[in-house]
């Protein structure tokens, strides 16, 4: 059975455990809403809207969400968090991520969920094949600007 974190808001469906489907066993099914978060340099951002939805089938979680926040003057790496279920220890999954208003997106940004976490990490693609990914940070977002982001994807638990 799924242990629900405090930020998880299951809407209308219950958690099902061990549903038999022929020779296969569906261990968990759950769906609902969750509250995405954003932090810069460890400081929580002032949110103007935040919404997330999820469906978990077995060890696969499908998520989608959006949030709007104001960076104020915080500095450091940007981390989006609050995923409804922590990822598995061997999870390495990419998500579709769209930075809208207020985010520098050249070169393009990519998003992923690492191992054993409820965070979405966003990184900038390198300018050449020998450089490393660059963590999304305050220099990519204008200070005191309303920022909007959207994301969707699948990760493993």
C-alpha positions, -999 to 999 in steps of 0.1 A, spaced: 0 0 0 12 35 -7 23 57 22 10 91 13 32 121 20 17 151 37 15 172 5 -5 144 -13 -41 152 -18 -59 121 -31 -91 132 -48 -119 107 -54 -102 73 -59 -90 50 -32 -56 32 -33 -60 -4 -46 -35 -30 -35 -30 -64 -52 -56 -65 -80 -54 -96 -101 -54 -92 -139 -51 -127 -152 -16 -140 -146 -4 -105 -138 -8 -87 -105 -14 -49 -103 2 -40 -70 -9 -4 -67 -33 20 -84 -38 56 -71 -46 90 -86 -51 124 -73 -36 159 -69 -4 172 -53 12 205 -47 44 213 -66 70 236 -50 99 257 -61 130 267 -42 160 288 -52 192 282 -31 171 264 -6 146 293 -1 110 286 -9 95 309 -36 64 330 -33 38 310 -53 9 327 -71 -5 293 -84 6 257 -82 -12 226 -93 -2 190 -99 -20 157 -109 -7 122 -108 -16 86 -116 3 57 -101 1 23 -117 23 -3 -100 58 12 -98 51 39 -125 40 74 -116 27 97 -143 27 134 -133 17 167 -148 16 202 -133 22 239 -135 32 266 -112 37 304 -111 61 321 -87 81 352 -81 119 348 -78 122 379 -57 160 382 -51 170 347 -41 202 332 -55 213 297 -62 201 265 -80 164 261 -87 147 229 -76 111 220 -82 98 196 -56 69 180 -39 64 150 -62 36 128 -48 58 97 -43 96 94 -39 114 79 -69 132 45 -67 169 43 -59 177 34 -95 153 59 -112 168 81 -139 139 96 -159 135 127 -181 104 148 -180 90 172 -205 95 207 -191 83 241 -205 96 273 -190 72 300 -198 73 336 -188 105 349 -171 129 319 -179 160 321 -201 157 290 -223 186 292 -247 202 267 -249 172 245 -241 163 232 -207 158 195 -197 142 181 -166 147 148 -147 138 130 -115 169 115 -99 172 86 -75 153 84 -42 138 119 -44 106 139 -47 124 167 -66 125 177 -103 159 189 -114 161 213 -144 193 217 -163 205 237 -193 219 217 -222 256 224 -229 268 245 -258 290 217 -271 294 179 -266 323 182 -242 306 204 -217 284 193 -188 248 201 -181 243 233 -161 218 233 -131 190 258 -136 198 288 -113 188 323 -105 208 338 -134 183 321 -158 153 339 -141 149 376 -139 146 389 -103 112 402 -92 96 386 -122 65 363 -124 78 330 -136 56 302 -151 66 266 -157 47 235 -169 59 198 -168 47 163 -176 63 129 -175 67 95 -159 91 82 -133 96 50 -114 91 43 -76 
